[in-house]
Amino acid sequence: MSTLDSATIPIARVNGVALHARNETPSFEELRQRACTELLRQSAQRAGLLDPSDAPGLDGSISEAAADAIDAHIDRAVQVPPPSDEVCRRYFASNARSYATGERLRLRHILFAVTPGVDVNALRKRAEATLLDARTSDAFAEAARTLSNCPTGAAGGDLGWLAASDCAPEFAKDVFSHAGVGVLPRLVHSRFGFHVVEVLEREAGAAPTYEAVRGAVAKTLERQAFVTALRQYLQVLAGAADIEGLDLESADTPLVQ
C-alpha cells in the first residue's frame, strides 16, 4: 500500500484515542471489540482505578494494569441480584433437557467455515440456501461432500455419536436443546462457522431433579443477567462517548456476546 493510500484510511477513535494504526484495516468485529475495551478502560480511568497516563496499544492490546482496572470497574459498575428460586424453577422447567446426563446424538453436518477475509453475509446466505435444500430433499450427504469445510464432508458429514461434552458449548447448546430427529430448522452458529445439522438418532439421557442442578441453573441465569447488564452499561458509555469511524449502533450483534 502506498503512503498516499495509507494516509486516506480513516482511523476509528473513542474520545480521540485511536483504535488502530493508520495502515491497519481491522474487521468491524475487531474494531467493535477494541471500542468496547477502550470505553471500559477510559471509564476505569475516570473512576480513579487506572493511572491517567495509561494508554492502549495501536494493535488493540492493553496493559496488565488496565486489564485489572477494567475487571475491578466492572465489578463495581455492573452488579446483578441472584435469581430467585421461582425464576430458577421456571428456567429449569423450560430447559430440563439441557441438564440431562448421558444423552447422545448421532449427527451429521455441513460446515460453512468463517475464515479470515470471508464475506460472512454471503456465507450465511449460502448456508441458509443449503439448509432449505437439506430440509426439502434427500441430498444432505452429497451437499456435505461438495460444500462442507469439515473433513467429515468426505463421509457425508457424519459426526458419529456425540455427547454434549464432546462438542463446542455453543454448538451443543443449540443441537441438544431440540427434540426429535431430522434436519434442525435453523443454522447452528459456532466458533467455527455456520452448520446445517441433522440428528439421525437419539439415546435419551437421565434427567436430574431440580434440586440436583439448582446451583448450575442459578449460575446460568446470573451469567445471562450479567451479560445483559454489561451490554446496557456499554451502551450508556458509547452514547456518552465521541466515537469516530465506527457505528456501533448499526451492529447486527450486541456490544457484548
GROMACS elastic network, one bead per residue, 0.5 to 0.9 nm:
[ bonds ]
;  ai    aj funct       b0    kb
    1     4     6  0.82196   500
    1     5     6  0.62168   500
    1     6     6  0.66543   500
    1    23     6  0.82159   500
    2     5     6  0.51473   500
    2     6     6  0.62600   500
    2     7     6  0.86691   500
    3     6     6  0.50694   500
    3     7     6  0.61984   500
    3     8     6  0.88528   500
    3    23     6  0.88242   500
    4     7     6  0.51889   500
    4     8     6  0.66069   500
    5     8     6  0.53274   500
    5     9     6  0.68190   500
    5    23     6  0.85478   500
    6     9     6  0.54990   500
    6    10     6  0.89322   500
    6    22     6  0.62842   500
    6    23     6  0.51571   500
    6    24     6  0.84738   500
    7    10     6  0.80246   500
    7    22     6  0.69482   500
    7    23     6  0.77770   500
    8    22     6  0.85852   500
    9    22     6  0.64165   500
    9    23     6  0.70872   500
    9    24     6  0.83790   500
    9    25     6  0.80176   500
   10    22     6  0.74060   500
   10   244     6  0.88473   500
   10   245     6  0.65447   500
   11    18     6  0.65266   500
   11    19     6  0.72518   500
   11    20     6  0.67483   500
   11    21     6  0.73724   500
   11    22     6  0.61651   500
   11    24     6  0.88114   500
   11    25     6  0.87919   500
   11   244     6  0.76023   500
   11   245     6  0.62259   500
   12    16     6  0.88079   500
   12    17     6  0.83399   500
   12    18     6  0.59491   500
   12    19     6  0.56465   500
   12    20     6  0.70035   500
   12    31     6  0.78150   500
   12    35     6  0.86550   500
   12   243     6  0.74122   500
   12   244     6  0.51939   500
   12   246     6  0.60176   500
   13    16     6  0.53278   500
   13    17     6  0.50502   500
   13    19     6  0.54887   500
   13    20     6  0.82348   500
   13    35     6  0.78785   500
   13   242     6  0.79593   500
   13   243     6  0.57326   500
   13   244     6  0.50140   500
   13   245     6  0.66474   500
   13   246     6  0.79089   500
   14    17     6  0.51668   500
   14    18     6  0.66994   500
   14    19     6  0.73346   500
   14    35     6  0.66852   500
   14    38     6  0.69830   500
   14    39     6  0.71371   500
   14   238     6  0.87771   500
   14   241     6  0.67930   500
   14   242     6  0.58752   500
   14   244     6  0.65113   500
   15    18     6  0.85647   500
   15    39     6  0.87685   500
   15    42     6  0.89184   500
   15   241     6  0.60419   500
   15   243     6  0.61663   500
   15   244     6  0.80768   500
   16   242     6  0.74935   500
   16   243     6  0.79244   500
   16   244     6  0.80622   500
   17    38     6  0.82676   500
   17    55     6  0.85484   500
   17    56     6  0.84040   500
   18    21     6  0.73921   500
   18    22     6  0.89812   500
   18    56     6  0.86774   500
   18    57     6  0.88885   500
   18    58     6  0.68595   500
   19    31     6  0.70749   500
   19    34     6  0.64247   500
   19    35     6  0.69351   500
   19    38     6  0.80219   500
   19    56     6  0.82561   500
   19    57     6  0.80940   500
   19    58     6  0.59224   500
   19    59     6  0.75109   500
   19    60     6  0.64358   500
   20    23     6  0.82680   500
   20    24     6  0.62702   500
   20    25     6  0.77329   500
   20    26     6  0.75589   500
   20    31     6  0.82179   500
   20    34     6  0.87907   500
   20    57     6  0.80333   500
   20    59     6  0.57854   500
   20    60     6  0.67732   500
   21    24     6  0.52684   500
   21    25     6  0.82159   500
   21    58     6  0.53944   500
   21    59     6  0.71470   500
   22    25     6  0.80112   500
   24    59     6  0.87202   500
   26    29     6  0.80017   500
   26    30     6  0.58919   500
   26    31     6  0.61127   500
   27    30     6  0.51858   500
   27    31     6  0.62112   500
   27    32     6  0.85392   500
   27   117     6  0.86526   500
   28    31     6  0.50523   500
   28    32     6  0.59974   500
   28    33     6  0.86395   500
   28   246     6  0.80045   500
   28   251     6  0.87643   500
   29    32     6  0.50666   500
   29    33     6  0.63307   500
   29    34     6  0.86975   500
   29   251     6  0.89227   500
   30    33     6  0.52230   500
   30    34     6  0.62356   500
   30    35     6  0.85891   500
   30    60     6  0.86793   500
   31    34     6  0.50411   500
   31    35     6  0.60089   500
   31    36     6  0.86004   500
   31    60     6  0.85909   500
   31   246     6  0.76314   500
   32    35     6  0.50688   500
   32    36     6  0.62499   500
   32    37     6  0.86877   500
   32   246     6  0.77503   500
   32   247     6  0.89127   500
   32   248     6  0.69791   500
   32   251     6  0.86145   500
   32   255     6  0.72341   500
   33    36     6  0.51616   500
   33    37     6  0.62681   500
   33    38     6  0.85883   500
   33    60     6  0.87806   500
   33   255     6  0.77260   500
   33   256     6  0.83264   500
   34    37     6  0.51195   500
   34    38     6  0.60610   500
   34    39     6  0.85613   500
   34    60     6  0.58096   500
   34    61     6  0.85204   500
   35    38     6  0.50147   500
   35    39     6  0.60597   500
   35    40     6  0.86253   500
   35   238     6  0.87934   500
   35   243     6  0.85217   500
   35   246     6  0.86031   500
   35   248     6  0.87651   500
   36    39     6  0.51485   500
   36    40     6  0.63652   500
   36    41     6  0.86160   500
   36   234     6  0.69157   500
   36   238     6  0.82353   500
   36   255     6  0.70790   500
   36   256     6  0.81570   500
   37    40     6  0.52110   500
   37    41     6  0.60366   500
   37    42     6  0.86427   500
   37    60     6  0.86168   500
   37    62     6  0.86427   500
   37    70     6  0.83321   500
   38    42     6  0.60536   500
   38    43     6  0.83507   500
   38    56     6  0.78051   500
   38    60     6  0.88186   500
   38    62     6  0.88732   500
   39    42     6  0.54101   500
   39    43     6  0.61539   500
   39    44     6  0.86805   500
   39   234     6  0.73670   500
   39   237     6  0.64700   500
   39   238     6  0.70187   500
   39   241     6  0.79401   500
   40    44     6  0.60837   500
   40    45     6  0.86269   500
   40    70     6  0.61031   500
   40    73     6  0.79839   500
   40    74     6  0.81221   500
   40   234     6  0.76819   500
   40   237     6  0.79926   500
   41    44     6  0.51421   500
   41    45     6  0.64046   500
   41    46     6  0.88474   500
   41    50     6  0.80040   500
   41    55     6  0.89111   500
   41    56     6  0.86334   500
   41    62     6  0.86536   500
   41    66     6  0.63439   500
   41    67     6  0.79282   500
   41    69     6  0.75326   500
   41    70     6  0.58933   500
   41    73     6  0.88927   500
   42    46     6  0.63174   500
   42    47     6  0.86592   500
   42    50     6  0.85287   500
   42    52     6  0.88030   500
   42    70     6  0.89847   500
   43    46     6  0.50627   500
   43    47     6  0.62325   500
   43    48     6  0.87927   500
   43    49     6  0.89040   500
   43    70     6  0.82399   500
   43    73     6  0.79150   500
   43   237     6  0.79281   500
   44    48     6  0.64482   500
   44    49     6  0.53624   500
   44    50     6  0.59385   500
   44    66     6  0.80671   500
   44    69     6  0.60915   500
   44    70     6  0.58845   500
   44    72     6  0.82674   500
   44    73     6  0.57007   500
   44    74     6  0.85655   500
   45    48     6  0.51516   500
   45    49     6  0.56101   500
   45    51     6  0.64018   500
   45    52     6  0.60141   500
   45    54     6  0.84672   500
   45    66     6  0.87592   500
   45    69     6  0.81681   500
   45    70     6  0.89980   500
   46    49     6  0.75500   500
   46    50     6  0.79702   500
   46    52     6  0.82501   500
   47    50     6  0.77886   500
   47    73     6  0.76706   500
   48    51     6  0.72744   500
   48    52     6  0.82839   500
   49    66     6  0.86611   500
   49    68     6  0.89900   500
   49    69     6  0.55613   500
   49    70     6  0.81954   500
   49    72     6  0.78351   500
   49    73     6  0.72804   500
   50    53     6  0.84032   500
   50    54     6  0.71144   500
   50    65     6  0.71191   500
   50    66     6  0.64278   500
   50    68     6  0.88462   500
   50    69     6  0.58918   500
   50    70     6  0.84999   500
   51    54     6  0.55992   500
   51    65     6  0.86423   500
   51    66     6  0.86386   500
   52    55     6  0.81759   500
   54    62     6  0.88027   500
   54    63     6  0.77254   500
   54    65     6  0.83754   500
   54    66     6  0.74073   500
   55    62     6  0.73854   500
   55    63     6  0.78652   500
   55    66     6  0.85953   500
   56    59     6  0.82617   500
   56    60     6  0.67161   500
   56    61     6  0.60255   500
   56    63     6  0.69667   500
   56    66     6  0.85156   500
   57    60     6  0.55068   500
   57    61     6  0.50326   500
   57    62     6  0.60945   500
   57    63     6  0.83426   500
   58    61     6  0.71607   500
   59    62     6  0.89393   500
   62    65     6  0.81858   500
   62    66     6  0.61501   500
   62    67     6  0.67731   500
   63    66     6  0.50646   500
   63    67     6  0.63677   500
   63    68     6  0.87314   500
   64    67     6  0.50880   500
   64    68     6  0.62599   500
   64    69     6  0.85543   500
   65    68     6  0.51940   500
   65    69     6  0.60772   500
   65    70     6  0.85844   500
   66    70     6  0.60189   500
   66    71     6  0.85693   500
   67    70     6  0.51818   500
   67    71     6  0.63115   500
   67    72     6  0.87258   500
   68    71     6  0.51888   500
   68    72     6  0.62579   500
   68    73     6  0.85631   500
   69    72     6  0.50716   500
   69    73     6  0.59476   500
   69    74     6  0.85221   500
   70    74     6  0.60551   500
   70    75     6  0.85274   500
   71    74     6  0.52358   500
   71    75     6  0.62598   500
   71    76     6  0.88131   500
   72    75     6  0.51196   500
   72    76     6  0.64591   500
   72    77     6  0.87487   500
   73    76     6  0.51610   500
   73    77     6  0.60010   500
   73    78     6  0.81748   500
   74    77     6  0.50597   500
   74    78     6  0.53384   500
   74    79     6  0.81381   500
   74   230     6  0.78835   500
   75    78     6  0.57624   500
   75    79     6  0.66763   500
   76    79     6  0.68713   500
   77   230     6  0.86755   500
   77   233     6  0.80581   500
   78   226     6  0.72248   500
   78   229     6  0.62843   500
   78   230     6  0.61068   500
   78   233     6  0.73579   500
   79   226     6  0.71595   500
   79   229     6  0.76232   500
   79   230     6  0.88185   500
   80    83     6  0.88033   500
   80   222     6  0.72444   500
   80   225     6  0.65241   500
   80   226     6  0.61400   500
   80   229     6  0.74251   500
   81    84     6  0.88314   500
   81   222     6  0.78106   500
   81   225     6  0.85517   500
   82   218     6  0.73895   500
   82   219     6  0.87053   500
   82   221     6  0.82378   500
   82   222     6  0.62754   500
   83    86     6  0.81427   500
   83    87     6  0.62041   500
   83    88     6  0.65596   500
   83   218     6  0.63027   500
   83   219     6  0.88505   500
   83   221     6  0.67236   500
   83   222     6  0.67196   500
   83   225     6  0.89123   500
   84    87     6  0.52631   500
   84    88     6  0.63010   500
   84    89     6  0.86919   500
   84   218     6  0.83912   500
   85    88     6  0.50083   500
   85    89     6  0.61042   500
   85    90     6  0.86546   500
   85   214     6  0.84489   500
   85   218     6  0.84057   500
   86    89     6  0.51714   500
   86    90     6  0.63198   500
   86    91     6  0.87088   500
   87    90     6  0.51969   500
   87    91     6  0.62386   500
   87    92     6  0.86483   500
   87   218     6  0.88935   500
   87   221     6  0.87660   500
   88    91     6  0.51403   500
   88    92     6  0.61402   500
   88    93     6  0.86022   500
   88   210     6  0.88930   500
   88   214     6  0.71534   500
   88   217     6  0.61662   500
   88   218     6  0.61539   500
   88   221     6  0.75743   500
   89    92     6  0.50811   500
   89    93     6  0.61084   500
   89    94     6  0.87197   500
   89   210     6  0.71344   500
   89   214     6  0.80577   500
   89   217     6  0.84372   500
   90    93     6  0.51223   500
   90    94     6  0.64209   500
   90    95     6  0.86902   500
   91    94     6  0.52659   500
   91    95     6  0.60883   500
   91    96     6  0.81570   500
   91   217     6  0.75213   500
   91   221     6  0.83288   500
   92    95     6  0.50097   500
   92    96     6  0.51959   500
   92    97     6  0.87814   500
   92    98     6  0.89131   500
   92    99     6  0.84067   500
   92   210     6  0.68237   500
   92   213     6  0.86744   500
   92   214     6  0.82870   500
   92   217     6  0.68161   500
   93    96     6  0.55870   500
   93    97     6  0.89972   500
   93   210     6  0.84099   500
   94    97     6  0.82831   500
   95    98     6  0.57005   500
   95    99     6  0.73957   500
   95   177     6  0.75769   500
   96    99     6  0.54859   500
   96   100     6  0.68313   500
   96   207     6  0.72087   500
   96   208     6  0.80883   500
   96   209     6  0.89113   500
   96   210     6  0.84430   500
   97   100     6  0.53115   500
   97   101     6  0.89213   500
   97   103     6  0.89949   500
   97   176     6  0.75236   500
   97   177     6  0.63782   500
   97   178     6  0.85586   500
   97   179     6  0.86709   500
   97   205     6  0.86947   500
   97   207     6  0.71460   500
   98   101     6  0.84923   500
   98   164     6  0.88337   500
   98   172     6  0.89821   500
   98   173     6  0.73130   500
   98   176     6  0.65980   500
   98   177     6  0.60178   500
   99   206     6  0.88520   500
   99   207     6  0.68448   500
   99   208     6  0.68912   500
   99   213     6  0.76076   500
   99   216     6  0.89967   500
   99   217     6  0.89855   500
  100   103     6  0.64739   500
  100   204     6  0.83325   500
  100   205     6  0.55100   500
  100   206     6  0.53717   500
  100   208     6  0.62150   500
  101   104     6  0.89820   500
  101   163     6  0.88340   500
  101   164     6  0.88936   500
  101   204     6  0.87163   500
  101   205     6  0.51610   500
  101   206     6  0.53011   500
  101   207     6  0.66214   500
  101   208     6  0.76292   500
  102   163     6  0.69952   500
  102   164     6  0.86545   500
  102   203     6  0.81358   500
  102   204     6  0.72405   500
  102   206     6  0.63258   500
  103   162     6  0.85415   500
  103   163     6  0.61324   500
  103   164     6  0.76135   500
  103   176     6  0.85487   500
  103   202     6  0.75407   500
  103   203     6  0.55957   500
  103   206     6  0.72478   500
  104   161     6  0.62502   500
  104   162     6  0.53493   500
  104   164     6  0.72926   500
  104   176     6  0.86927   500
  104   201     6  0.84726   500
  104   202     6  0.59800   500
  104   203     6  0.50883   500
  104   204     6  0.67759   500
  104   205     6  0.72197   500
  105   160     6  0.79740   500
  105   161     6  0.53800   500
  105   162     6  0.54063   500
  105   163     6  0.65765   500
  105   164     6  0.85628   500
  105   175     6  0.89819   500
  105   176     6  0.80034   500
  105   199     6  0.66065   500
  105   200     6  0.73868   500
  105   201     6  0.57857   500
  105   203     6  0.62886   500
  105   204     6  0.86037   500
  106   158     6  0.82017   500
  106   159     6  0.69975   500
  106   160     6  0.51260   500
  106   162     6  0.62626   500
  106   198     6  0.85583   500
  106   199     6  0.60034   500
  106   200     6  0.53680   500
  106   201     6  0.50673   500
  106   202     6  0.64313   500
  106   203     6  0.85523   500
  107   157     6  0.82239   500
  107   158     6  0.62162   500
  107   159     6  0.53242   500
  107   160     6  0.58132   500
  107   161     6  0.66107   500
  107   162     6  0.74519   500
  107   197     6  0.69893   500
  107   198     6  0.57482   500
  107   200     6  0.56765   500
  107   201     6  0.74352   500
  108   140     6  0.88155   500
  108   141     6  0.85096   500
  108   144     6  0.87269   500
  108   152     6  0.83741   500
  108   156     6  0.73732   500
  108   159     6  0.50996   500
  108   160     6  0.72095   500
  108   196     6  0.84313   500
  108   197     6  0.59480   500
  108   198     6  0.54508   500
  108   199     6  0.68417   500
  108   200     6  0.74670   500
  109   140     6  0.84352   500
  109   141     6  0.88167   500
  109   144     6  0.70423   500
  109   148     6  0.80043   500
  109   150     6  0.86903   500
  109   152     6  0.81895   500
  109   153     6  0.80296   500
  109   156     6  0.80867   500
  109   158     6  0.66825   500
  109   159     6  0.72262   500
  109   195     6  0.61826   500
  109   196     6  0.53549   500
  109   198     6  0.62117   500
  109   199     6  0.88703   500
  110   127     6  0.85362   500
  110   130     6  0.87110   500
  110   131     6  0.89804   500
  110   140     6  0.81605   500
  110   141     6  0.86837   500
  110   143     6  0.73915   500
  110   144     6  0.50204   500
  110   145     6  0.84422   500
  110   147     6  0.70891   500
  110   149     6  0.74733   500
  110   150     6  0.73507   500
  110   152     6  0.85005   500
  110   153     6  0.69676   500
  110   156     6  0.83988   500
  110   157     6  0.58923   500
  110   194     6  0.82123   500
  110   195     6  0.55033   500
  110   196     6  0.50388   500
  110   197     6  0.66652   500
  111   127     6  0.82954   500
  111   144     6  0.78468   500
  111   147     6  0.77325   500
  111   149     6  0.53461   500
  111   150     6  0.58621   500
  111   153     6  0.83386   500
  111   157     6  0.84239   500
  111   192     6  0.80111   500
  111   193     6  0.67573   500
  111   194     6  0.58735   500
  111   196     6  0.66607   500
  111   197     6  0.87201   500
  112   123     6  0.69295   500
  112   124     6  0.79664   500
  112   126     6  0.83816   500
  112   127     6  0.64947   500
  112   147     6  0.76046   500
  112   148     6  0.60357   500
  112   149     6  0.58464   500
  112   150     6  0.82004   500
  112   192     6  0.80925   500
  112   193     6  0.56450   500
  112   194     6  0.50904   500
  112   195     6  0.62612   500
  112   196     6  0.83790   500
  113   118     6  0.88863   500
  113   123     6  0.83606   500
  113   148     6  0.81307   500
  113   149     6  0.59415   500
  113   150     6  0.80208   500
  113   191     6  0.89101   500
  113   192     6  0.55860   500
  113   194     6  0.64375   500
  113   195     6  0.83701   500
  114   117     6  0.85733   500
  114   118     6  0.64175   500
  114   119     6  0.84503   500
  114   120     6  0.68378   500
  114   123     6  0.78839   500
  114   191     6  0.81828   500
  114   192     6  0.61643   500
  114   194     6  0.75597   500
  115   118     6  0.56328   500
  115   119     6  0.89879   500
  115   120     6  0.88437   500
  115   192     6  0.82943   500
  115   193     6  0.81676   500
  116   119     6  0.89934   500
  117   120     6  0.86582   500
  118   121     6  0.88519   500
  118   122     6  0.84390   500
  118   123     6  0.75557   500
  119   122     6  0.54282   500
  119   123     6  0.61252   500
  119   124     6  0.86843   500
  120   124     6  0.60389   500
  120   125     6  0.86200   500
  121   124     6  0.51287   500
  121   125     6  0.63101   500
  121   126     6  0.87048   500
  122   125     6  0.51656   500
  122   126     6  0.62729   500
  122   127     6  0.86701   500
  123   126     6  0.51149   500
  123   127     6  0.61973   500
  123   128     6  0.86480   500
  123   194     6  0.82955   500
  124   128     6  0.60832   500
  124   129     6  0.85873   500
  124   187     6  0.87741   500
  124   193     6  0.89354   500
  124   194     6  0.69864   500
  125   128     6  0.50571   500
  125   129     6  0.61811   500
  125   130     6  0.86036   500
  126   129     6  0.51821   500
  126   130     6  0.62821   500
  126   131     6  0.86542   500
  127   130     6  0.50460   500
  127   131     6  0.61190   500
  127   132     6  0.87274   500
  127   187     6  0.75453   500
  127   194     6  0.67866   500
  127   195     6  0.74967   500
  127   196     6  0.71505   500
  128   132     6  0.62906   500
  128   133     6  0.86987   500
  128   186     6  0.80911   500
  128   187     6  0.69546   500
  128   196     6  0.81943   500
  129   132     6  0.51966   500
  129   133     6  0.63727   500
  129   134     6  0.86750   500
  130   133     6  0.50411   500
  130   134     6  0.60509   500
  130   135     6  0.86273   500
  130   140     6  0.87656   500
  130   143     6  0.76397   500
  130   147     6  0.89154   500
  130   196     6  0.75595   500
  131   134     6  0.50351   500
  131   135     6  0.62435   500
  131   136     6  0.87203   500
  131   183     6  0.81444   500
  131   184     6  0.85483   500
  131   185     6  0.78841   500
  131   186     6  0.75617   500
  131   187     6  0.71758   500
  131   195     6  0.87649   500
  131   196     6  0.57425   500
  131   197     6  0.84377   500
  132   135     6  0.52411   500
  132   136     6  0.63253   500
  132   137     6  0.86131   500
  132   185     6  0.86261   500
  133   136     6  0.52167   500
  133   137     6  0.58265   500
  133   138     6  0.84275   500
  133   139     6  0.75450   500
  133   140     6  0.80838   500
  134   137     6  0.54966   500
  134   138     6  0.66778   500
  134   139     6  0.62416   500
  134   140     6  0.53189   500
  134   143     6  0.80684   500
  134   183     6  0.71352   500
  134   196     6  0.80929   500
  134   198     6  0.88371   500
  135   138     6  0.79914   500
  135   140     6  0.85104   500
  135   182     6  0.83235   500
  135   183     6  0.60613   500
  135   184     6  0.82601   500
  135   185     6  0.78233   500
  136   139     6  0.87995   500
  137   140     6  0.75707   500
  138   141     6  0.79690   500
  138   142     6  0.88001   500
  139   142     6  0.53692   500
  139   143     6  0.60553   500
  139   144     6  0.86224   500
  140   143     6  0.51605   500
  140   144     6  0.61827   500
  140   145     6  0.87307   500
  140   156     6  0.73034   500
  140   157     6  0.82498   500
  140   198     6  0.85952   500
  141   144     6  0.50793   500
  141   145     6  0.63000   500
  141   146     6  0.88069   500
  141   153     6  0.78326   500
  141   154     6  0.88414   500
  141   155     6  0.76609   500
  141   157     6  0.64352   500
  141   158     6  0.84109   500
  142   145     6  0.50837   500
  142   146     6  0.62848   500
  142   147     6  0.83922   500
  142   153     6  0.85951   500
  142   156     6  0.63791   500
  142   157     6  0.89938   500
  143   146     6  0.52303   500
  143   147     6  0.55782   500
  143   148     6  0.72794   500
  143   153     6  0.83073   500
  143   156     6  0.76962   500
  143   157     6  0.87380   500
  144   147     6  0.53646   500
  144   149     6  0.84700   500
  144   150     6  0.85599   500
  144   152     6  0.79781   500
  144   154     6  0.73744   500
  144   155     6  0.80460   500
  144   156     6  0.51563   500
  144   157     6  0.52759   500
  144   158     6  0.89246   500
  145   148     6  0.62636   500
  145   152     6  0.81286   500
  145   154     6  0.50720   500
  145   155     6  0.70488   500
  145   156     6  0.54666   500
  145   157     6  0.71115   500
  146   149     6  0.89418   500
  146   153     6  0.73685   500
  146   154     6  0.83432   500
  147   150     6  0.89952   500
  147   153     6  0.76348   500
  148   151     6  0.78214   500
  148   152     6  0.79309   500
  148   153     6  0.53568   500
  148   154     6  0.86510   500
  148   156     6  0.89522   500
  148   157     6  0.74818   500
  148   195     6  0.89204   500
  149   152     6  0.84381   500
  149   153     6  0.71307   500
  150   153     6  0.56470   500
  150   154     6  0.84497   500
  150   157     6  0.76473   500
  151   154     6  0.62675   500
  151   155     6  0.81042   500
  151   157     6  0.80076   500
  152   155     6  0.53205   500
  152   156     6  0.66009   500
  152   158     6  0.59247   500
  152   159     6  0.68195   500
  153   158     6  0.74116   500
  154   157     6  0.68749   500
  154   158     6  0.87144   500
  155   158     6  0.58080   500
  155   159     6  0.88343   500
  157   197     6  0.89867   500
  159   162     6  0.75238   500
  161   201     6  0.85273   500
  161   202     6  0.87741   500
  162   165     6  0.79656   500
  162   166     6  0.59226   500
  162   167     6  0.74428   500
  163   166     6  0.53375   500
  163   167     6  0.72360   500
  163   172     6  0.83500   500
  163   176     6  0.88185   500
  164   167     6  0.55690   500
  164   168     6  0.80893   500
  164   169     6  0.75684   500
  164   171     6  0.85691   500
  164   172     6  0.52050   500
  164   173     6  0.79005   500
  164   175     6  0.86315   500
  164   176     6  0.69766   500
  165   168     6  0.76673   500
  165   169     6  0.76335   500
  165   172     6  0.77120   500
  166   169     6  0.88050   500
  166   172     6  0.83053   500
  167   170     6  0.81966   500
  167   171     6  0.63305   500
  167   172     6  0.56271   500
  168   171     6  0.52511   500
  168   172     6  0.61358   500
  168   173     6  0.86208   500
  168   190     6  0.73537   500
  168   191     6  0.79801   500
  169   172     6  0.50902   500
  169   173     6  0.60314   500
  169   174     6  0.87872   500
  169   190     6  0.84123   500
  170   173     6  0.51432   500
  170   174     6  0.65754   500
  170   175     6  0.87774   500
  170   188     6  0.85524   500
  170   189     6  0.73108   500
  170   190     6  0.57516   500
  170   191     6  0.78680   500
  171   174     6  0.55072   500
  171   175     6  0.61807   500
  171   176     6  0.84047   500
  171   188     6  0.65635   500
  171   189     6  0.66887   500
  171   190     6  0.54949   500
  171   191     6  0.84607   500
  171   195     6  0.88271   500
  172   175     6  0.51553   500
  172   176     6  0.55603   500
  172   177     6  0.79371   500
  173   176     6  0.57560   500
  173   177     6  0.60737   500
  174   177     6  0.55924   500
  174   178     6  0.71815   500
  174   188     6  0.63769   500
  174   189     6  0.81594   500
  175   178     6  0.59593   500
  175   179     6  0.89829   500
  175   184     6  0.78562   500
  175   188     6  0.74186   500
  175   197     6  0.78738   500
  175   199     6  0.83265   500
  176   179     6  0.76384   500
  178   181     6  0.84669   500
  178   184     6  0.78131   500
  180   199     6  0.78030   500
  180   201     6  0.84086   500
  180   202     6  0.77055   500
  181   184     6  0.81473   500
  181   198     6  0.73087   500
  181   200     6  0.57869   500
  181   201     6  0.63091   500
  181   202     6  0.73420   500
  182   185     6  0.88553   500
  182   197     6  0.83773   500
  182   198     6  0.52148   500
  182   199     6  0.50616   500
  182   200     6  0.62104   500
  182   201     6  0.85903   500
  183   186     6  0.85975   500
  183   196     6  0.75295   500
  183   197     6  0.57344   500
  183   199     6  0.62288   500
  183   200     6  0.84160   500
  184   187     6  0.73490   500
  184   188     6  0.82853   500
  184   196     6  0.73400   500
  184   197     6  0.58037   500
  184   198     6  0.59301   500
  184   199     6  0.74445   500
  185   196     6  0.88801   500
  185   197     6  0.88206   500
  186   195     6  0.89932   500
  186   196     6  0.76618   500
  186   197     6  0.86200   500
  187   194     6  0.61877   500
  187   195     6  0.56112   500
  187   196     6  0.54708   500
  187   197     6  0.74425   500
  188   193     6  0.83658   500
  188   194     6  0.57792   500
  188   196     6  0.65266   500
  188   197     6  0.71749   500
  189   192     6  0.78345   500
  189   193     6  0.59435   500
  189   195     6  0.63385   500
  190   193     6  0.53781   500
  190   194     6  0.65091   500
  190   195     6  0.77136   500
  191   194     6  0.86172   500
  192   195     6  0.86418   500
  199   202     6  0.75092   500
  204   207     6  0.88729   500
  208   211     6  0.81846   500
  208   212     6  0.62712   500
  208   213     6  0.71214   500
  209   212     6  0.53309   500
  209   213     6  0.69176   500
  209   214     6  0.86626   500
  210   213     6  0.54773   500
  210   214     6  0.56830   500
  210   217     6  0.86778   500
  211   214     6  0.51808   500
  211   215     6  0.82782   500
  212   215     6  0.78587   500
  212   216     6  0.87458   500
  213   216     6  0.52387   500
  213   217     6  0.61839   500
  213   218     6  0.86581   500
  214   217     6  0.51092   500
  214   218     6  0.61796   500
  214   219     6  0.87081   500
  215   218     6  0.51405   500
  215   219     6  0.62613   500
  215   220     6  0.86955   500
  216   219     6  0.51334   500
  216   220     6  0.62498   500
  216   221     6  0.87593   500
  217   220     6  0.51564   500
  217   221     6  0.63418   500
  217   222     6  0.86062   500
  218   221     6  0.51975   500
  218   222     6  0.60317   500
  218   223     6  0.85573   500
  219   222     6  0.50043   500
  219   223     6  0.60789   500
  219   224     6  0.85887   500
  220   223     6  0.52002   500
  220   224     6  0.62877   500
  220   225     6  0.86930   500
  221   224     6  0.50417   500
  221   225     6  0.61022   500
  221   226     6  0.84715   500
  222   225     6  0.51014   500
  222   226     6  0.60228   500
  222   227     6  0.86312   500
  223   226     6  0.50090   500
  223   227     6  0.61703   500
  223   228     6  0.86087   500
  224   227     6  0.52563   500
  224   228     6  0.62853   500
  224   229     6  0.86658   500
  225   228     6  0.51488   500
  225   229     6  0.61256   500
  225   230     6  0.85730   500
  226   229     6  0.50732   500
  226   230     6  0.60191   500
  226   231     6  0.84391   500
  227   230     6  0.51160   500
  227   231     6  0.60175   500
  227   232     6  0.85759   500
  227   256     6  0.69022   500
  227   257     6  0.72363   500
  228   231     6  0.51114   500
  228   232     6  0.62525   500
  228   233     6  0.86687   500
  228   256     6  0.82091   500
  229   232     6  0.51077   500
  229   233     6  0.61646   500
  229   234     6  0.86620   500
  230   234     6  0.61420   500
  230   235     6  0.85445   500
  230   255     6  0.89410   500
  230   256     6  0.73087   500
  231   234     6  0.51847   500
  231   235     6  0.62404   500
  231   236     6  0.87700   500
  231   254     6  0.70802   500
  231   255     6  0.59489   500
  231   256     6  0.54270   500
  231   257     6  0.82593   500
  232   235     6  0.50141   500
  232   236     6  0.63490   500
  232   237     6  0.87679   500
  232   255     6  0.87532   500
  233   236     6  0.51009   500
  233   237     6  0.63274   500
  233   238     6  0.86195   500
  234   238     6  0.59753   500
  234   239     6  0.84244   500
  234   255     6  0.71290   500
  234   256     6  0.82097   500
  235   238     6  0.50156   500
  235   239     6  0.60182   500
  235   240     6  0.86731   500
  235   248     6  0.89500   500
  235   249     6  0.88164   500
  235   255     6  0.75622   500
  236   239     6  0.51084   500
  236   240     6  0.64357   500
  236   241     6  0.87482   500
  237   240     6  0.53027   500
  237   241     6  0.61861   500
  238   241     6  0.50602   500
  238   242     6  0.77850   500
  238   243     6  0.75112   500
  238   248     6  0.79993   500
  239   242     6  0.81319   500
  239   243     6  0.89078   500
  243   246     6  0.65962   500
  243   247     6  0.77818   500
  243   248     6  0.86487   500
  244   247     6  0.78756   500
  246   249     6  0.89200   500
  247   250     6  0.56595   500
  247   251     6  0.72950   500
  248   251     6  0.54937   500
  248   254     6  0.89144   500
  248   255     6  0.75951   500
  249   252     6  0.85764   500
  249   254     6  0.89717   500
  249   255     6  0.89510   500
  250   253     6  0.87846   500
  251   254     6  0.68990   500
  251   255     6  0.78872   500
  253   256     6  0.80669   500
  253   257     6  0.76820   500
  254   257     6  0.62336   500
